[in-house]
């Protein structure tokens, strides 16, 4: 019962918090990625993952972290996005990595188009007084890509082995 509840709450809650934090602050705190990593290693043995499976998931996360760091160094993504992407990939594993990256790219592209369009619209004065709204509307700021990463992760998560483990 505790394992099932943890599987249903840890990953989805981390996705929701990361997306919300990125929307309101344009940052994804390290504690979210660290909580995902800790949650994975605590729950993986109870999900029936053997050591080789856990190692495969860990390798997936590490490779994605290396790629994320390279993207961050080029200025293409934020550091929080790179760490969050890697921590999410750890949970999803290499089996779902292509699908995750593809969906994150599609959702990210759509999110970017929405932000570009909204930034052309004049905001009402009362909205410009909200710092987070003004920051999102400012063309000099990026796009909170953590929303796309979280949406992609949540879309794929029900199709992973985590749900097979709690189904019985």
C-alpha positions as a printed NumPy array, in Angstrom:
array([[  0.   ,   0.   ,   0.   ],
       [  2.789,   2.458,   0.863],
       [  4.747,   1.524,  -2.265],
       [  1.699,   1.989,  -4.486],
       [  0.968,   5.364,  -2.936],
       [  4.587,   6.457,  -3.374],
       [  4.566,   5.416,  -7.052],
       [  1.367,   7.366,  -7.598],
       [  2.608,  10.476,  -5.786],
       [  6.396,  10.967,  -5.886],
       [  6.995,  11.292,  -9.616],
       [  3.763,  13.158, -10.5  ],
       [  4.145,  15.546,  -7.562],
       [  7.745,  16.317,  -8.531],
       [  6.636,  16.994, -12.116],
       [  3.873,  19.339, -10.949],
       [  6.111,  21.218,  -8.521],
       [  8.907,  21.596, -11.094],
       [  6.518,  22.911, -13.748],
       [  4.94 ,  25.338, -11.28 ],
       [  8.27 ,  26.579,  -9.986],
       [  9.535,  27.11 , -13.519],
       [  6.375,  29.003, -14.453],
       [  6.483,  31.32 , -11.447],
       [ 10.244,  31.736, -10.939],
       [ 11.916,  30.561, -14.188],
       [ 14.005,  28.157, -12.1  ],
       [ 13.766,  24.496, -11.176],
       [ 15.335,  24.069,  -7.744],
       [ 17.961,  21.359,  -7.309],
       [ 15.935,  19.841,  -4.472],
       [ 13.299,  18.685,  -6.959],
       [ 15.82 ,  16.793,  -9.077],
       [ 17.472,  15.424,  -5.931],
       [ 14.088,  14.276,  -4.596],
       [ 13.421,  12.476,  -7.887],
       [ 16.803,  10.75 ,  -7.716],
       [ 16.338,   9.722,  -4.071],
       [ 12.787,   8.574,  -4.741],
       [ 13.913,   6.432,  -7.65 ],
       [ 16.633,   4.647,  -5.707],
       [ 14.325,   4.118,  -2.707],
       [ 11.437,   2.726,  -4.75 ],
       [ 13.205,   0.853,  -7.569],
       [ 13.914,  -2.339,  -5.582],
       [ 10.245,  -2.541,  -4.548],
       [  9.184,  -2.161,  -8.182],
       [ 11.02 ,  -5.356,  -9.045],
       [ 13.951,  -3.671, -10.741],
       [ 17.089,  -5.75 , -10.46 ],
       [ 20.564,  -4.307, -10.099],
       [ 21.143,  -4.386, -13.841],
       [ 17.843,  -2.556, -14.447],
       [ 18.704,   0.061, -11.839],
       [ 22.158,   0.464, -13.394],
       [ 20.544,   0.918, -16.832],
       [ 18.253,   3.61 , -15.498],
       [ 21.186,   5.295, -13.727],
       [ 23.278,   5.216, -16.892],
       [ 20.382,   6.756, -18.811],
       [ 20.144,   9.56 , -16.269],
       [ 23.899,  10.163, -16.305],
       [ 24.092,  10.272, -20.101],
       [ 21.176,  12.706, -20.21 ],
       [ 22.867,  14.822, -17.555],
       [ 26.038,  14.969, -19.663],
       [ 24.023,  16.007, -22.712],
       [ 22.11 ,  18.541, -20.612],
       [ 25.355,  20.036, -19.315],
       [ 26.604,  20.36 , -22.895],
       [ 23.348,  22.084, -23.908],
       [ 23.608,  24.369, -20.866],
       [ 27.2  ,  25.255, -21.783],
       [ 25.982,  26.278, -25.256],
       [ 23.26 ,  28.43 , -23.659],
       [ 20.459,  26.388, -25.197],
       [ 18.794,  25.389, -21.918],
       [ 18.941,  26.332, -18.259],
       [ 20.861,  24.359, -15.69 ],
       [ 17.703,  23.4  , -13.817],
       [ 16.198,  22.062, -17.043],
       [ 19.295,  19.916, -17.668],
       [ 19.194,  18.378, -14.185],
       [ 15.422,  17.936, -14.246],
       [ 15.575,  16.246, -17.661],
       [ 18.213,  13.817, -16.372],
       [ 16.307,  13.04 , -13.166],
       [ 13.13 ,  12.393, -15.147],
       [ 15.036,  10.175, -17.592],
       [ 16.302,   8.194, -14.599],
       [ 12.72 ,   7.29 , -13.71 ],
       [ 11.607,   6.575, -17.278],
       [ 14.681,   4.599, -18.314],
       [ 16.175,   4.042, -21.727],
       [ 13.05 ,   2.174, -22.885],
       [ 11.079,   5.428, -22.881],
       [ 13.899,   7.903, -23.516],
       [ 13.237,   8.542, -27.218],
       [  9.52 ,   8.998, -26.605],
       [ 10.25 ,  11.335, -23.685],
       [ 12.708,  13.455, -25.675],
       [ 10.337,  13.596, -28.647],
       [  7.327,  14.637, -26.556],
       [  9.398,  17.167, -24.598],
       [ 10.526,  18.671, -27.913],
       [  6.986,  18.825, -29.279],
       [  5.53 ,  20.259, -26.068],
       [  8.467,  22.664, -25.797],
       [  7.969,  23.855, -29.361],
       [  4.271,  24.444, -28.754],
       [  5.009,  26.224, -25.494],
       [  7.552,  28.453, -27.232],
       [  5.088,  29.371, -29.989],
       [  2.453,  30.248, -27.378],
       [  4.919,  32.432, -25.494],
       [  6.063,  34.175, -28.676],
       [  2.465,  34.939, -29.616],
       [  1.471,  36.103, -26.14 ],
       [  4.513,  38.37 , -25.944],
       [  3.157,  40.356, -28.904],
       [ -0.04 ,  41.167, -27.008],
       [ -0.133,  44.223, -24.758],
       [ -0.749,  43.149, -21.164],
       [ -3.365,  44.944, -19.077],
       [ -1.754,  47.191, -16.469],
       [ -2.886,  45.091, -13.506],
       [ -1.078,  42.046, -14.942],
       [  2.173,  43.941, -15.471],
       [  2.273,  44.548, -11.72 ],
       [  2.719,  40.831, -11.153],
       [  6.464,  40.208, -11.349],
       [  6.168,  36.633, -12.603],
       [  3.713,  37.579, -15.353],
       [  5.831,  40.533, -16.445],
       [  8.903,  38.249, -16.555],
       [  7.084,  35.663, -18.673],
       [  5.885,  38.398, -21.007],
       [  9.347,  39.932, -21.404],
       [ 10.955,  38.852, -24.693],
       [ 14.391,  39.087, -23.033],
       [ 13.554,  36.107, -20.831],
       [ 13.444,  32.514, -21.94 ],
       [ 10.597,  30.043, -21.911],
       [  9.895,  27.941, -18.799],
       [ 10.803,  24.705, -20.559],
       [ 10.343,  22.722, -17.354],
       [  6.622,  22.799, -18.12 ],
       [  7.226,  20.871, -21.348],
       [  9.604,  18.439, -19.616],
       [  7.061,  17.77 , -16.876],
       [  4.178,  17.367, -19.334],
       [  6.182,  14.862, -21.372],
       [  7.162,  12.927, -18.251],
       [  3.578,  12.781, -17.009],
       [  2.338,  11.68 , -20.428],
       [  4.745,   8.734, -20.54 ],
       [  4.746,   7.725, -16.866],
       [  1.526,   5.643, -16.913],
       [  3.047,   3.459, -19.657],
       [  6.165,   2.606, -17.655],
       [  7.033,  -0.391, -15.539],
       [  6.145,   1.585, -12.437],
       [  2.457,   1.085, -13.12 ],
       [  2.97 ,  -2.567, -13.962],
       [  4.611,  -2.985, -10.563],
       [  1.626,  -1.585,  -8.68 ],
       [ -0.932,  -3.386, -10.839],
       [  0.165,  -6.626,  -9.472]])
